[in-house]
Amino acid sequence: MLENFRRMIRGWLGKALIFLFALPFALFGVSSIFQSTGNSDSVASVNGVEIDQYQLQKGIELRRQSMMQRFGENIPESMLDPDFLKPSVIEGLIERELVSQSASDNNLQYSMEEIKLLIAKETAFHEGGKFSSTRYKEVLRRAGILPHSYPEELRKDLLADQIRNGYSLTSFVTEKELLAIKRLSDQFRDFKYVTLDPSLLKDKIVLDDGDIENYYNSHASDFEIAEKVSIEYVEILRDQFVKTEGITQSEIDKRFAEKISFLKDEQERQASHILIEVNDDRSKEDAKQKVYELYDQIISGGDFAELAKENSDDKGSAKKGGDLGFAGKGIFVAEFEEALYGLNKGDVSSPVLTEFGYHIIKLVDIGPELPELAAIKDDIINEIALDKAEQPYMDALEELRNIAYESADLLEPSSMLKLELKTSGLFSRAGGKGLAENKDILKLAFSEEVLVENRNSDVIELDSGRAVVLRIKEHQLSSVKPLDDVRDIVKENVLVEKSKQKVKALGSELVAAQKSGSDVADQFERYELEWAVVEKTKRNSTDIPKEIITEVFKMAKPADDGKAIVSGFQLLTGSYVVVELQSVNYDEEGMKPEVRAQLKAALANQKGVNEFQNYTAWLRDSADVEIR
């Protein structure tokens, strides 16, 4: 029975449960911790809190990545279009902010130490089975997240998650509800059906020129040739200004010192510790006495690892001789971190008191090792050259902007700045090859300024270190293909359309005949039709087309007199189905205890989802929300 239920929830219930599990990070997590650029362009406000353009763009990019990972290459490009994703992403950001504000209003608590422990346990931040500060920062920066702000923002989102859990973990299902769901899940039906394919009547349809012309005129957009343009453009690359000659040794030494200073700050410490807790069974004075006894043993030559295994109250690290692995700044509590970073490699600290108790800390190692100048000299020279190229590159962009603005075409900018004048192929608003793959280029090429006013565009930076100015070279207006070019297509479409209409009419006649008790044998013989008999089929059956099963299970139960229920419906393919529902029955087999428990938990989760959705809807209705 549980397997039947699992199949059943692949529909509305399954989607809801998936939503429940995905919700914390889909709505609350990543969207709130993107680094801000200080962009003041607000896309929405929630009770006075602004949601800016940068959050929106990052949210769209996250949604795109999520959809591509889930659906792969099968997803239509239109579903990844920012304009298509924008409304739902904005709604997600608004809902996230509403729930976050509600968590704050309700004084929900989550300590920063708990957050840091969660981060340290997250395997995405591990290397070699241990937390790695370098890995932590790398993963976050790749996602466009500021590492130093992540813990606080994660804390806020987990607070919001507590509200969701308040609904999902406290909802319950009554025995009556449970039995009703089981009864629906175990229901089976006996019926017979016949499918009328449009091809049955296709060869009996006669078309005239009027039919073809009427269809062509009413479906002109189906035969439209899209508007297209080609552009000419000049581009400037920052690499044009990169020169490694003339970089002095003092510049190299200064950059190396800066890099080493940065790397030192990024270095991780491998620490081991012995924790003596202060708790209900051990007073602060007793803990202090014990930790100093251990400390005396260590400085007298005692084995740190063995003493940790035997005495540390941190059982997780005690098994490994107190080893906590490598970690960077911001992971441990302040007192612990201060003591750790005050040690030299191999040193042991005197006892340190934190909120967890007393610690004896040993600095086992520092890593990674700092590079020698010789190993990274070439990289440093390239960095300096790239930095020096930035100003002349920006100056060149400004000069290009001014000349292009004052010129009637791109010949003057091309000549004055010695830039090659390039030309693209024709492309539509949907895009094309090369530059026409870029969304910003498409938007600019079809803008009023460039397309209608026939002016040079402003400078547009495609990515870091590459910028272009463009203008329209050729403009082809949209048009409709001549009827003679598409006559065969139109004829086939008209035949298909009329075939669907005629087969629907025939199916409706059969339904009426069945309901009245009339004999339909002649029609069945004429069109070579045959009833398909189906017995004891459940709603999750895969033997019958899903569309048919769905419609059959919508039909009312036959009356007690045994008279069948007759209905008809047209499928998306155009085929018409006549159904005779003979009986509705139930599997009265009882549920095993473990199946009952799992089903009850799943239904309670679903209730929690519904209640949480109602709560967020109430928050939205009660809030001052403005979408710009």
N, C-alpha and C positions, 0 to 999 in steps of 0.2 A: 504493500500500500504506500509506503514512504517513497518508493521509486516513482509511483504514479504521481504523487504530490510534487516530487522534484520536477517532473516533466511539466506539470501544471503550472508551476511558478516560473517557468521560463517566459511566461507572458507578463502580465501586469505585476503579479506578486514578485516574480523573480527580479524584474527591473527595479522594483522598490527596494528589495533587499540589497541589491548591488549598490543602489544609491545610498542606502544606510551605511554600508561599510566604507564607501568611498568618500562620504561627505566631509570628514574633518579636513582632509588635505585638498579636496576638490574646491571647497568654498573658503576654508579658513586658513590653510597653511601657506602655500607658496605665494599666493597673490598678495599677502600682506608684508612680505619681507624682501621684496625687490628693492634694490638700491634706488634712491630718488635722485633725480637730476635737478631738483628745484624748479621744475617746470610748473609755471603757475596756471597753465591751461587746464581748467577743471572740466571734467566730463559729467560730474554729478556731485551732489552734496547730500549728506545724510545727517539730519539734525545739526547742521552747521559744520560737519566734518567733510572736507573736500576729498574727492577721488580724482586724481589728476591723470593727464594724458599718458604719462609714463607708466602708471599702474595699469591702465587700459591696454597699452601696447604690449607690455610684458604678459598680461593675462591672456591676450589673444595668442601670443607666441606659445605660451604654455599649453593652451587648448589645442593649438595646431599640432604640437609635438605629441600630446596625449592621443589625439585622434589618429595620427599617422602610426604611432606604436600599436594602437589597438586594431586598426583596419588595414595597415600596410598600403600597398600600391592599389588596392581595390577601391579606395575612397575617391569619390569624384572631386576634381580640383575645385569645383564651385563650393563644396562644403568646407574648404580650407581658406576661402576668401575672407580677408579681414572684415569686409562689409557684412558678410553673412554671419560671422562669429560675434561681431561687436555687440548686438543687443543682449545676447545671452551672457556674455562676459561681464557687461556692465551690471546686469541683474545679479550675477554671482558676487561681484564686488560689493554691491549694495547690501545683499543679504549677509555677507560676511561681516560688514561693518555694523549692521543692525544687531547681530547676535553678539559681536564683541562688545558693543555698548551695553547690551543687556547683561552680559556677564559682569561687567564692571559695576553696573547699577545694583546688582544683587550681591556685591561684595564676595564673589567667589575667590578662592585662594589657591595658589600653586607656587611653592617656594622655588627660588632660583637654583637652590642646591639640587632639588629634584629634577629640574630641567637639565642641569649639567650632567647628572647621572644618566638621564635618558639619552643625551647626546653621546656620551662616552660609550653607551651600550649599542648605539646604532651601527650596524655592520657596514653601512655605506661609507662610514668614516674610518673603517678599520684597514690596516695593512698588517699582514702576518698574524691575523687573529687579534690584534690589539688596536686601540684607538690611536689614530695618527693625526696630529694637529695639521700637518702638511696636507694630508688627504682631505681633512675636514674643510680647510680653506679652499682647496682646489675644487672640490665638488660644489661648494656654494658659489664660488666665483664663476664657474662655468654656467651656473643657473642664473647669474646676474644678481646674486644675493650678497649683501655685506656680511662677512663672517662675524664682526663684532656686534651686529644688531640682531643676529639670528636667535640667540638664547632668549632675549626679552620678547621678541615678536612671537617666538614659538610658545612662550609662556602665555601670552595673551590668547593665542589661538587654542591652546589646550584648556584655558579657562572657558572659552566659548564652547569647546567640545564637552565640557562638563554639563552644560545645559542640554545638549543633545542626548547625552547619556542619561540624564535625568528622566527623559521620556522613554528612550529605548530600553532601559533597564528596569523600569517600574511598571511598564504596561503588562497586562495579563489578559488571558483568554478564559472565558467561562466554559464549562463542560458543554453547554448547549451550543455555543459557537463552534467548539471543536467538533462535535458530532455533525453539525450542519456542513462544515467544510469537508469532513470525511465522506458524508453522503454525496455531496456534489462530485467529489473526486472519484468516487467508486461507482457513479451512475453509468449505466450502459444502455444503448438504444438499438432497436431493430428497425431497419428501414430498407427501402429499395429506391434506386434512382436511375435515371437515364440522362445522358448528356447529349445535347444537340449541338453539333459543331457547325459554325457558319458555313463551312464548305459544302454542307448538305444542299444548300440552295444557291450557291454562288453561280453555278453554270446555268441557272434559270433566270438570271438577271440580265436584262438588255439595257444598255446605256445609249443615250444620244448625246450630241454635242452640248446640249443645254446642261445636262447633268455635270459634264466635265467642266464647263465654263463656270457654272455656279460654285462648284467646289473650289476651283482655282481662285476665284475672286474672294470667296469667304475665308480662304486659308492662305492668303497672299504672304503673310509673315513666315509661313513654313518654307517658302521658296525665295526668301530674301537673301541677297548677296550683301554681306555686312560692309558698312563703311570702313574704308582703309586709308591709311596714310603711310608715307615714307618720310624719313627725316634726314637732314644733313646736320652734322654736329662736329664740334671740336672738343677735344678732351685734354686735360692737364693731369699729369701723374706726379705725385710727390717724388717718386724715384728719379725723375728728371733732375732733381736738385740735390740728390745725395752724392756727396763727394767725401771719400776717406782721406784724400791727400790733405796735408796741412794740419792734421790733428796732432797736438803736442803731447809729450810724455806727461806733463803736469796735468793736462786734461784727463788723460787715461788714469793717472794715479788718483785724482780727485773722484772720478766716477767709481773706481774700484773701491775706494774707502767708503763711499756712500752705499755701494752694493753690499760690502761686508757688514756695515752697520745694520742694514736692513736684514740680511741673512742671519745675523746674530739674534736679532729680535724675533726672527721666525724659527730659530732653532728650538727643538724640543728637548725635554729632559726625561730620561728614563729614571723613574723613582721607585724605591721600595720603601715600605713603611711598616711600623708596628703600631696598631691602634689599641689603646686601652680605653674602653668606653666608660663614660659616667652615666649610670642608669639607676633604676630603682633598687638594684641589688648591690650597687657599688657607689659609694659617695665620692665626691670630688677629691677629698683628702686621701681616701684609699687608692683611688686611681692614680693620683700623683705619686704616692709612695711606691706603688708597683712599677710605674713607668720609669722612675728614677733608679730603681733597683736593676731593671733591665738595661737602662742606659749605662750604668756603672759596669755591668757585665760586658757590654759591647766595647766600651773604650778600654777595657782591660783585656781585650782580645777575643771576646766571645763571638761565635759565628752568628752574624745578623740573620741569615736565612733560617737557620735552625731555631733561633729564638722567636722569629716571626711565626714559624709553623706551630710552635708549642704555645705561644702566648697571645698572638694578635686576635682581637675580636672581629677584624675584617676577614671573615672566613673565606671569602672569594680569593683574596690575594694571599692569605696565609698559606694556602696549599702550594703556592708558587714561591714561597720564601718571602712574601711581602711584595712581590713584583707588581707594579701598577702599569707597566709598559711605558711607551713614549707618549708624552702629552705636551702641548704648548700652553702659552699663557691663556688664562680665562677659563680653564677647565676645573682647577681645584679652588677650594675656598681661599679667601685672601690670606689668612694667617699661614696656611699650608704653603701656598705659592710663594709668599715672601721668604719663608725659611728655605724652601727648595732652591730658589734662584739666588740665594746668598751663599750656596755651597759650591765648592769646587768638586770636580769629578772624584768620586771615591770617599768624599767626606760624609760624616754622619752628624745630624743636627742634635742639639739638646732638645728635650721634650718640648713640644709645641701644643698649646691648647686651642682647640677649635670647638665648634658646637657639637661635634661628634665625639669629643673626648680628647685624650692626650695621644700625640703621635711622636714617634721617633722616625726621622726621615733620612734616607740614604740616597745620595745622588749617584746612580750607577753609571750613567753615560750621558753624553750630549751629542745630538746628531741633527741633521747630517753634518759631516765635516765641512769646514769652510774651504772654498776652492783657492788655489794659488792663482796669482795674476796670469801666469803663462797659459793656464788652462782656459781662461775666459777672455783673454785679451782681444781676440778677433771679434767676439760678441760685443765687447765694450766699445770698440772702435765703430762698429756698425750702429750701435745705439746712439753714440755721440753724433755720428754723421746724419742719422735719421732725425735726431733732435734739431741739429743745425739746419736741416732742410725744411723744417716746418715753417719758419718765418718767410723765406723766399717763396715757398709754395703758397702760403696765404697771401703774400703780396701779389703773386701772379694771378691768383683767383680774383683778387680785388680789381686788378688791372683788366682782366678779362671781363669781369662784370660791368665795369664802366664803359669799355669799348663796345661790348655787345649791346648795351643799352642805347648807345648813341648811334649805332649802325643800322642800316636798313636790311643788311644780310650778314652772312658770316665770312664773306670774303675779306673784309677789312681786319677783323680779329685774327683770322687765320694768317694773313700776310704780316701784320704788325708783330704778332707773338710767335711767328714761325711754327704754327700748328697745322697739322694735316687736316684738311677738310674731308670728312668721311661721310658715307651715305649708307643708310639702312635699306633693307627690302621693305616691301609693303606689309603692313600688319593692321589688325583690327583692334578694337577696344579690348578684346579678349587676350591680346598679346601675340607675340611672334617669337622670332629667334634673336639671339644676341641681346642688344640693349632692350629690345621689346619684351624681354622676359621680366624686366624690372617694373614693379608696380608703380613706382614713382615716375618713371619715364612715361608709362602709359597715361598716367593722370595728367602729366604736364603736356604731352603731345596732343591730347584731346581737350585741353583747357581752352577757354574762350580767348585768352590772351594770345596763345600760340596758333590755335586752329582758325579762329574767326578773325582776329585782328591781324594775323599774319606777322607777328612780331617775334624777335629772338626771345628765347626763354631766359629766365634768370639762371645763374650758376646753380647746378644741382650736384651735391656730393653723393655719389653712388655708394661709396664705402670710404673707409679711412684711407686717404691718399689718392683718390680718384674722383675727378669732377668733370662735368660736361656742360656745354651750352648747346641748345638745339633749336631748330626751326623746321617748319614744314617744307618738304621738297615737292611732294605730290599728294593730292587729296582726291580720293575716289569716293563719291557719295554712294550711299546705300541704294540698291536697286532690286527689282524683282525679276527673277529669271523669266524669260518669255515662255508662254504656255507651250509652244512647240518643243522647247527644250526639256520640259518636264511632263509632257502629255502622258507618257507611259506610267510614270509614278502617280500622277493624278488619277488616271483610270483605275489603277490597282487600289488606290485608297478609297475611291468611290465604291468599288465593288465590295471591299471589306466592310465599309460602313453600312451599305445597303444589306449585305448578307447578315450582319449583326441584327439589323432591324427586323428582317424577315424571320430569322431564327427565333427572335424574342416573341414575335407574333405567333409563330407556330407553337412555341413552348407554352405561351399563355392559353392557347386553345386546348392543349393537352391537359393543363392544370384544371381548366374549367370542366373538361369532359370527365376527368377523374373524380372531381368533387361531386359532379352530378350523377356519377355511376354509369356514364355512357361508355360504349365500347370504343376503345382506341386501337383495336387490332389492325384496322386498315392503315392507319397512319404509321404504325410500327412496321408493318410489312412494306409499305411504300418507301419508307426512308431507311429500312433495314436497321431498326432500333431494337434494343434489347435491354430489359431491366437488369441492373446489377444489384444482387441481393446481399445485404450486409447484416450480420447478426452479432449481437453482444459487443458492439463497438463503443469504446470510451472516448472521451473528449481529447485524450492525448494520443489517439491512434495515428500511426504514420502510414498505414496501408491505404488510406483514403486521402485525396487532396485536401489540404488544410482549409481552403475556402469552403468546401462542401461540408466538412465536419463542423466548422464554425456556424454555418447557417442551420445545419440540422439540430445543433444543440441550442439554437435560439428558438426553435419551434415549440409550441405549447404541447403539453402532454396529452395524448389521446384520452377521450372520455372513457368512463367505465364500461360503456356499451361496446367497446372494442373497435369502434369505427376509426379508421386511420385518418391522420391529418395530412393534407396534401398542400404542397407549396412549390413555388418556382422562383428562381433567381438567376441573374446573369452574372457570369464570372468576369474577371478583368480581361480575360482573353477574348471575350465576346460570346463564348459558348453559353448555352442556356441549359439549366439543370432543373429537371422535374423530380421532386422527392415525395415519397409516400412514407410517412412515419407511422410505424405500426404499434410500437410499444416502448415504454420507458421503465427500466427496472433498476434495482440497486443491489450491490454486493453487500450483504449484511454481516460479512465476516468481521469479527472483533479485531481490535488493534493490540499488538504486543506492547508491553509497557515501554520499551525503549523507543518504539515507533511513535507512541502517543506522546512521550516526552519531547522528542525532536520536533514533531509537528506542532505541539503546543508552543515551544520556544520560537519556532519560525513565525507562527501567527502573532505571537506577542511582539516580536520584532517589527512585524508589519504594522501593527497598531501603533507602536512607538514612532515609526516613520510618519504615519498619518498625523499623529498628534503634534510631532515636531514641525511638520509642514504647516499645520494649522496655526501653530505658535508663531512661526516666522511670518505667515500671512498677516496675523494680527499685529506683529511688530511693524510690518510695512504699512498697514492701514493707519496705525497710530503715529507714524513718524512723519517728519517733515523732509520729504525726499524730492529732489529736483534733478531731472536729467536734462543736460544741456545739449 
